[in-house]
Amino acid sequence: MIIAFSVTPLGVGEAVAEPVARAVRVVRDSGLPNRTDAMFTTVEGEWDEVMDVVKRAVEAVAEVAPRVSLVLKADVRPGVSDAMTGKLESLERHLDA
């Protein structure tokens, strides 16, 4: 399963990098395959482990923000692993054609 999620701290002003970094740190420390870009963090693994990481990331932000917004998109595909890399490789092959 791949999950792309965004955690936004609310009520902390315009500077949100530090609270967001807390969430990204949780993801990176999880040991699961992950990527972070300007809008989302993507993490891959089994349902329970991925959802646990998302929950802990939200909780990390909630420690410093009175309110947290969570946007989550999931690709639930049992039996598939390394999909984060595989999907991009497939796309690149089509772009090179």
N, C-alpha and C positions, 0 to 999 in steps of 0.2 A: 504494500500500500504506500502511496505517496500522498503526503499532505503538504499543501502550500498554505501558510497562515501568516497573518499580520496581527500584531498586538499593538494597540495604540493606547498610551496612557492619557487619560483625560483629567483636567483639573490641575495640570502641572506647568502650564504656560506653553510657550511656543517651542522651547528647547526640549526635545524628547529623546535625544540620542542616548543619554545615560540610562534612562529607564528601559529603552529598547535594547540596549547592550546587555542588560540583565537577562532579558529573554533569550537573546542570541547565545549568551554564555551557557545557559541551561542546555540549549540544543547542542552546542559544540561539545560540551562535557558529557553528553549522553553516549557518545561513541557511535551513534547512528549516522549513516550517510546523510549529508546535509549541504545546502547552499543558501547563502543569503545575498539578496540584491537590494536595490533601493526601495522595493515595495513589499516583498514577501521573503519569508524563510521557508525553504522546502526541506522536508525530512522524509526518509524512507525507512520502513521497517514493518513489523507486524502490528496489527490493530492496537493491541493493549499497550505495547511499548511506545508507539507513536503518540497515542492519545495521552499517555502519562507524561510524555515530554511536553506536549502542548499545555496540559494542565499546570505543570510545574513552571513553565515559562510565563503563563498568565499570573500565577501566584507570585512569581519573582517581581513582576511589574506592579502588582497590587500592593506589594510591601511599601512602595514609594509613591503610589498614585491612588487618589480616592475612588477612581473609577477606571475600568479598563474595557476597551472595545476589542472584540476578537472577530476577525474574518477568516474563514476556513474553507478550503476547497480540497476534496479528497478524490483520489483515483483508487478505488477498491478493486483489486485484481488479484485474487488468490493464486498462489503458485508462481507468481512472477517476482523475480528479484533483480536488482540492478537496473530497474526501469528508468531511474533518473538519467543515467548515462545512456542507456539503450534508446530512449526516445530522442535524445539530442543527436545521437549518431545516425539514426534513421532520417531525421530531418536534414542533417548535413549531406547525407548521400543524395537526397532528392534535390537539394539546392545545387549540388555539384553536377547533376545530370544535365 
